[in-house]
């Protein structure tokens, strides 16, 4: 079975999260959003991908469940975005 690859731009995904939509978010799209927000993948153990961002003491765990990001973890990401007023970084 072949899966179609439809990537969502980080700014579009961020708008979805800000609008309260956390279901059906591709894991790859969530990872790209984290990168655009300045997060780096610190380690991977099994399905657990742990991300950190310079200047933030908190880390975020993101899990791939069948190609999708877990909604509760996306809500945790949104809480970090709001708490620290994070924005998508511009490309150099």
MMTF fields as JSON, N, C-alpha, C and O atoms, coordinates in Angstrom:
{
  "mmtfVersion": "1.0.0",
  "mmtfProducer": "UNKNOWN",
  "numBonds": 367,
  "numAtoms": 368,
  "numGroups": 92,
  "numChains": 1,
  "numModels": 1,
  "chainsPerModel": [1],
  "groupsPerChain": [92],
  "chainIdList": ["A"],
  "bondAtomList": [4, 2, 8, 6, 12, 10, 16, 14, 20, 18, 24, 22, 28, 26, 32, 30, 36, 34, 40, 38, 44, 42, 48, 46, 52, 50, 56, 54, 60, 58, 64, 62, 68, 66, 72, 70, 76, 74, 80, 78, 84, 82, 88, 86, 92, 90, 96, 94, 100, 98, 104, 102, 108, 106, 112, 110, 116, 114, 120, 118, 124, 122, 128, 126, 132, 130, 136, 134, 140, 138, 144, 142, 148, 146, 152, 150, 156, 154, 160, 158, 164, 162, 168, 166, 172, 170, 176, 174, 180, 178, 184, 182, 188, 186, 192, 190, 196, 194, 200, 198, 204, 202, 208, 206, 212, 210, 216, 214, 220, 218, 224, 222, 228, 226, 232, 230, 236, 234, 240, 238, 244, 242, 248, 246, 252, 250, 256, 254, 260, 258, 264, 262, 268, 266, 272, 270, 276, 274, 280, 278, 284, 282, 288, 286, 292, 290, 296, 294, 300, 298, 304, 302, 308, 306, 312, 310, 316, 314, 320, 318, 324, 322, 328, 326, 332, 330, 336, 334, 340, 338, 344, 342, 348, 346, 352, 350, 356, 354, 360, 358, 364, 362],
  "bondOrderList": [1, 1, 1, 1, 1, 1, 1, 1, 1, 1, 1, 1, 1, 1, 1, 1, 1, 1, 1, 1, 1, 1, 1, 1, 1, 1, 1, 1, 1, 1, 1, 1, 1, 1, 1, 1, 1, 1, 1, 1, 1, 1, 1, 1, 1, 1, 1, 1, 1, 1, 1, 1, 1, 1, 1, 1, 1, 1, 1, 1, 1, 1, 1, 1, 1, 1, 1, 1, 1, 1, 1, 1, 1, 1, 1, 1, 1, 1, 1, 1, 1, 1, 1, 1, 1, 1, 1, 1, 1, 1, 1],
  "groupList": [{"groupName": "UNK", "atomNameList": ["N", "CA", "C", "O"], "elementList": ["N", "C", "C", "O"], "formalChargeList": [0, 0, 0, 0], "bondAtomList": [1, 0, 2, 1, 3, 2], "bondOrderList": [1, 1, 2], "singleLetterCode": "X", "chemCompType": "L-PEPTIDE LINKING"}],
  "groupTypeList": [0, 0, 0, 0, 0, 0, 0, 0, 0, 0, 0, 0, 0, 0, 0, 0, 0, 0, 0, 0, 0, 0, 0, 0, 0, 0, 0, 0, 0, 0, 0, 0, 0, 0, 0, 0, 0, 0, 0, 0, 0, 0, 0, 0, 0, 0, 0, 0, 0, 0, 0, 0, 0, 0, 0, 0, 0, 0, 0, 0, 0, 0, 0, 0, 0, 0, 0, 0, 0, 0, 0, 0, 0, 0, 0, 0, 0, 0, 0, 0, 0, 0, 0, 0, 0, 0, 0, 0, 0, 0, 0, 0],
  "groupIdList": [1, 2, 3, 4, 5, 6, 7, 8, 9, 10, 11, 12, 13, 14, 15, 16, 17, 18, 19, 20, 21, 22, 23, 24, 25, 26, 27, 28, 29, 30, 31, 32, 33, 34, 35, 36, 37, 38, 39, 40, 41, 42, 43, 44, 45, 46, 47, 48, 49, 50, 51, 52, 53, 54, 55, 56, 57, 58, 59, 60, 61, 62, 63, 64, 65, 66, 67, 68, 69, 70, 71, 72, 73, 74, 75, 76, 77, 78, 79, 80, 81, 82, 83, 84, 85, 86, 87, 88, 89, 90, 91, 92],
  "secStructList": [7, 7, 7, 7, 7, 7, 7, 7, 7, 2, 2, 2, 2, 2, 2, 2, 2, 2, 6, 6, 7, 7, 1, 1, 7, 5, 2, 2, 2, 2, 2, 2, 2, 2, 2, 2, 6, 6, 3, 3, 3, 3, 3, 3, 3, 6, 6, 3, 3, 3, 3, 3, 3, 6, 6, 7, 1, 7, 7, 3, 3, 3, 3, 3, 3, 6, 6, 3, 3, 7, 2, 2, 2, 2, 2, 2, 2, 2, 2, 2, 2, 2, 2, 2, 6, 7, 7, 7, 7, 7, 7, 7],
  "xCoordList": [0.845, 0.0, 0.89, 1.824, 0.589, 1.395, 0.657, -0.509, 1.332, 0.755, 1.096, 2.239, 0.148, 0.473, 1.091, 0.673, 2.081, 2.805, 2.346, 2.688, 1.576, 1.097, 1.609, 1.11, 2.601, 3.218, 2.481, 2.059, 2.333, 1.691, 2.79, 3.686, 2.718, 3.717, 3.614, 2.521, 4.766, 4.743, 3.783, 3.107, 3.703, 2.805, 1.335, 0.51, 1.014, -0.367, -0.702, -1.794, 0.233, 0.007, -0.113, -0.961, 0.714, 0.627, -0.746, -1.336, -1.256, -2.599, -3.659, -4.601, -3.501, -4.442, -4.422, -5.47, -3.209, -3.088, -3.664, -4.368, -3.368, -3.906, -5.427, -6.086, -5.979, -7.427, -8.057, -9.278, -7.225, -7.75, -7.867, -8.498, -7.27, -7.335, -6.05, -4.975, -6.167, -5.004, -5.029, -4.024, -6.146, -6.276, -5.771, -5.779, -5.333, -4.915, -3.777, -3.808, -2.774, -1.576, -0.465, -0.109, 0.072, 1.15, 2.371, 2.73, 2.999, 4.189, 5.279, 5.943, 5.461, 6.483, 6.193, 7.119, 4.928, 4.564, 4.838, 5.305, 4.547, 4.811, 6.31, 6.731, 7.116, 8.571, 9.065, 9.942, 8.501, 8.911, 8.514, 9.259, 7.352, 6.933, 7.895, 8.296, 8.267, 9.217, 10.531, 11.086, 11.029, 12.247, 12.098, 13.01, 10.956, 10.708, 10.6, 10.844, 10.233, 10.136, 11.47, 11.56, 12.497, 13.822, 14.144, 15.159, 13.292, 13.56, 14.516, 14.549, 15.289, 16.213, 15.897, 15.53, 16.046, 15.835, 17.041, 18.164, 16.809, 17.894, 18.218, 19.381, 17.168, 17.394, 16.128, 15.032, 16.328, 15.222, 15.405, 16.486, 14.338, 14.362, 13.035, 11.992, 13.094, 11.861, 11.044, 11.547, 9.787, 8.922, 8.987, 8.328, 9.773, 9.848, 10.947, 12.126, 10.544, 11.47, 11.432, 10.389, 12.569, 12.627, 13.276, 14.364, 12.579, 13.026, 13.306, 12.652, 14.289, 14.607, 14.876, 15.072, 14.88, 15.135, 16.092, 15.9, 17.12, 18.037, 17.262, 16.402, 17.582, 16.918, 15.684, 15.137, 15.231, 14.071, 14.533, 15.228, 14.155, 14.514, 13.633, 14.036, 12.435, 11.486, 11.802, 12.283, 11.516, 11.669, 10.294, 9.358, 10.195, 8.932, 9.149, 10.087, 8.281, 8.294, 7.237, 6.083, 7.64, 6.706, 6.79, 7.882, 5.629, 5.6, 4.902, 3.913, 5.455, 4.884, 3.967, 4.431, 2.696, 1.729, 1.046, 0.103, 1.544, 0.971, 1.107, 0.229, 2.198, 2.422, 1.788, 1.91, 1.108, 0.433, 1.076, 1.596, 1.036, 1.486, 0.317, -0.845, 0.64, -0.405, -0.988, -0.241, -2.323, -2.955, -2.572, -2.384, -2.454, -2.13, -0.721, -0.46, 0.179, 1.527, 1.53, 2.331, 0.65, 0.517, -0.068, 0.285, -0.965, -1.49, -0.374, -0.33, 0.532, 1.682, 2.581, 3.086, 2.777, 3.562, 2.901, 3.579, 1.599, 0.891, 1.029, 1.166, 0.995, 1.181, 2.565, 2.698, 3.596, 4.948, 5.006, 5.627, 4.363, 4.346, 3.736, 4.264, 2.635, 1.964, 2.753, 2.882, 3.273, 4.002, 5.236, 5.535, 5.95, 7.207, 7.088, 8.097, 5.868, 5.623, 6.529, 7.163, 6.578, 7.441, 6.84, 5.622, 7.708, 7.288, 8.137, 9.238, 7.61, 8.367, 9.528, 9.367, 10.723, 11.922, 12.027, 11.664, 12.531, 12.756, 13.977, 14.917, 13.962, 15.152, 16.222, 15.906, 17.513, 18.597, 18.714, 19.578],
  "yCoordList": [-1.176, 0.0, 1.239, 1.349, 2.151, 3.359, 4.535, 4.775, 5.263, 6.416, 7.672, 7.834, 8.558, 9.808, 10.743, 10.791, 11.474, 12.371, 13.788, 14.38, 14.327, 15.696, 16.459, 16.294, 17.291, 18.021, 19.326, 20.013, 19.654, 20.897, 21.854, 21.478, 23.082, 24.083, 24.366, 24.348, 24.631, 24.88, 25.984, 25.843, 27.08, 28.167, 27.762, 28.212, 26.916, 26.423, 25.489, 25.563, 24.615, 23.715, 24.507, 24.196, 25.513, 26.342, 26.995, 27.043, 27.496, 28.087, 27.057, 27.373, 25.817, 24.747, 24.506, 24.393, 24.428, 24.191, 25.359, 25.154, 26.575, 27.747, 27.785, 28.338, 27.191, 27.109, 25.95, 25.791, 25.134, 24.053, 22.707, 21.798, 22.554, 21.281, 20.5, 20.898, 19.383, 18.586, 17.189, 16.479, 16.784, 15.438, 15.401, 16.408, 14.218, 13.978, 14.881, 15.437, 15.022, 15.788, 14.785, 13.983, 14.839, 13.925, 14.17, 15.314, 13.093, 13.19, 14.004, 14.828, 13.776, 14.512, 16.012, 16.82, 16.388, 17.806, 18.413, 19.547, 17.657, 18.135, 18.336, 19.316, 17.4, 17.54, 18.788, 19.498, 19.047, 20.237, 21.514, 22.493, 21.517, 22.679, 22.911, 24.045, 21.837, 21.983, 22.59, 23.471, 22.133, 22.688, 24.163, 24.952, 24.541, 25.931, 26.829, 28.033, 26.234, 26.977, 27.018, 27.602, 26.401, 26.441, 25.266, 25.283, 24.232, 23.037, 22.116, 22.08, 21.379, 20.39, 19.036, 18.948, 17.992, 16.644, 16.273, 16.208, 16.031, 15.732, 14.247, 13.854, 13.426, 11.971, 11.263, 11.823, 10.001, 9.138, 7.814, 7.226, 7.351, 6.039, 5.382, 5.746, 4.412, 3.785, 4.788, 5.409, 4.951, 5.913, 7.305, 8.227, 7.462, 8.74, 9.617, 9.266, 10.761, 11.75, 12.938, 13.567, 13.239, 14.307, 15.532, 15.46, 16.653, 17.909, 18.942, 18.973, 19.785, 20.894, 22.121, 22.038, 23.256, 24.521, 25.333, 25.436, 25.909, 26.746, 27.832, 28.507, 27.983, 28.984, 28.48, 29.194, 27.272, 26.693, 25.528, 24.635, 25.529, 24.423, 23.203, 22.066, 23.453, 22.363, 21.648, 22.246, 20.36, 19.561, 19.034, 19.015, 18.61, 18.089, 16.694, 16.459, 15.776, 14.408, 14.315, 14.69, 13.811, 13.625, 12.173, 11.64, 11.532, 10.125, 9.957, 10.623, 9.04, 8.678, 7.479, 6.387, 7.68, 6.587, 6.425, 7.144, 5.458, 5.204, 6.371, 6.597, 7.117, 8.259, 9.548, 10.585, 9.491, 10.668, 11.073, 10.229, 12.361, 12.861, 12.726, 12.867, 12.455, 12.307, 13.687, 14.625, 13.808, 15.104, 15.727, 16.942, 14.937, 15.531, 16.132, 17.111, 15.557, 16.108, 17.393, 18.291, 17.486, 18.731, 19.829, 20.999, 19.456, 20.45, 20.933, 22.11, 20.023, 20.426, 21.388, 22.362, 21.11, 22.012, 23.378, 24.395, 23.42, 24.699, 25.456, 26.68, 24.752, 25.406, 26.05, 27.162, 25.365, 25.948, 27.166, 28.173, 27.075, 28.198, 29.421, 30.527, 29.22, 30.344, 30.839, 32.047, 29.93, 30.3, 31.135, 32.099, 30.766, 31.442, 32.35, 32.857, 32.559, 33.429, 33.067, 33.934, 31.771, 31.289, 31.598, 31.587, 31.869, 32.134, 31.324, 30.886, 31.133, 30.447, 31.331, 32.523, 30.711, 31.454, 31.623, 30.733, 32.78, 33.038, 32.289, 32.079, 31.881, 31.248, 32.314, 33.464, 31.936, 32.913, 33.413, 34.24],
  "zCoordList": [0.0, 0.0, 0.0, 0.794, -0.889, -1.019, -0.412, -0.725, 0.45, 1.098, 0.324, -0.102, 0.131, -0.534, 0.496, 1.653, 0.05, 0.947, 0.682, -0.342, 1.598, 1.483, 2.682, 3.794, 2.456, 3.547, 3.807, 2.876, 5.08, 5.493, 5.93, 6.685, 5.455, 5.832, 7.328, 7.893, 7.975, 9.421, 9.845, 10.864, 9.09, 9.483, 9.39, 10.186, 8.421, 8.284, 9.448, 10.011, 9.807, 10.942, 12.242, 13.078, 12.416, 13.625, 13.719, 14.799, 12.605, 12.609, 12.997, 13.723, 12.509, 12.889, 14.395, 15.031, 14.96, 16.407, 17.199, 18.188, 16.771, 17.457, 17.382, 18.262, 16.324, 16.167, 16.922, 16.913, 17.582, 18.408, 17.717, 18.256, 16.53, 15.818, 16.07, 15.621, 16.793, 17.168, 16.568, 16.623, 16.003, 15.445, 14.007, 13.299, 13.598, 12.217, 11.771, 10.673, 12.625, 12.275, 12.0, 12.863, 10.804, 10.432, 11.311, 11.587, 11.741, 12.585, 11.88, 12.508, 10.585, 9.822, 9.827, 9.905, 9.745, 9.775, 11.153, 11.257, 12.197, 13.557, 13.763, 14.377, 13.246, 13.363, 12.625, 13.116, 11.454, 10.704, 11.432, 11.411, 12.074, 12.847, 14.004, 14.263, 14.7, 15.802, 15.313, 15.97, 14.178, 13.612, 13.275, 13.522, 12.712, 12.355, 13.588, 13.512, 14.719, 15.981, 16.729, 17.809, 16.16, 16.781, 17.677, 18.374, 17.676, 18.482, 17.746, 16.516, 18.518, 17.969, 18.593, 19.764, 17.798, 18.32, 19.171, 18.671, 20.456, 21.391, 21.436, 21.512, 21.386, 21.429, 20.974, 20.967, 20.591, 20.186, 20.902, 20.88, 21.537, 22.158, 21.838, 22.382, 20.948, 20.482, 19.699, 18.762, 20.076, 19.381, 19.995, 19.514, 21.048, 21.75, 21.16, 21.199, 20.614, 20.079, 21.04, 21.216, 21.657, 22.65, 22.016, 21.444, 22.135, 21.537, 22.613, 23.656, 22.34, 23.209, 22.364, 21.152, 23.03, 22.331, 23.191, 24.403, 22.579, 23.356, 24.107, 23.54, 25.378, 26.204, 26.932, 27.773, 26.631, 27.312, 28.166, 27.679, 29.423, 30.309, 30.035, 30.28, 29.527, 29.279, 27.967, 27.005, 27.965, 26.758, 26.354, 27.153, 25.106, 24.598, 24.04, 23.279, 24.419, 23.905, 22.818, 23.025, 21.659, 20.554, 20.111, 19.913, 19.954, 19.561, 18.219, 17.913, 17.431, 16.143, 16.358, 16.688, 16.173, 16.297, 14.95, 14.62, 14.174, 12.858, 11.903, 11.07, 12.013, 11.129, 11.612, 10.961, 12.754, 13.305, 14.63, 15.361, 14.928, 16.228, 17.208, 16.828, 18.459, 19.469, 19.815, 20.096, 19.795, 20.057, 21.402, 21.474, 22.458, 23.758, 23.744, 24.443, 22.96, 22.865, 22.04, 22.299, 21.06, 20.302, 21.183, 21.036, 22.101, 23.053, 23.976, 24.335, 24.363, 25.178, 24.4, 24.958, 23.105, 22.266, 22.209, 22.353, 22.002, 21.958, 23.269, 23.265, 24.381, 25.682, 25.764, 26.276, 25.265, 25.246, 24.332, 24.673, 23.178, 22.239, 22.904, 22.79, 23.593, 24.26, 25.475, 25.676, 26.275, 27.486, 27.172, 27.878, 26.116, 25.783, 24.559, 24.068, 24.063, 22.915, 21.74, 21.138, 21.424, 20.356, 18.989, 18.811, 18.041, 16.674, 15.718, 16.054, 14.525, 13.488, 13.088, 12.825, 13.048, 12.726, 11.22, 10.452, 10.813, 9.389, 8.927, 9.693, 7.659, 7.074, 6.895, 6.592, 7.083, 6.932, 5.523, 5.231]
}
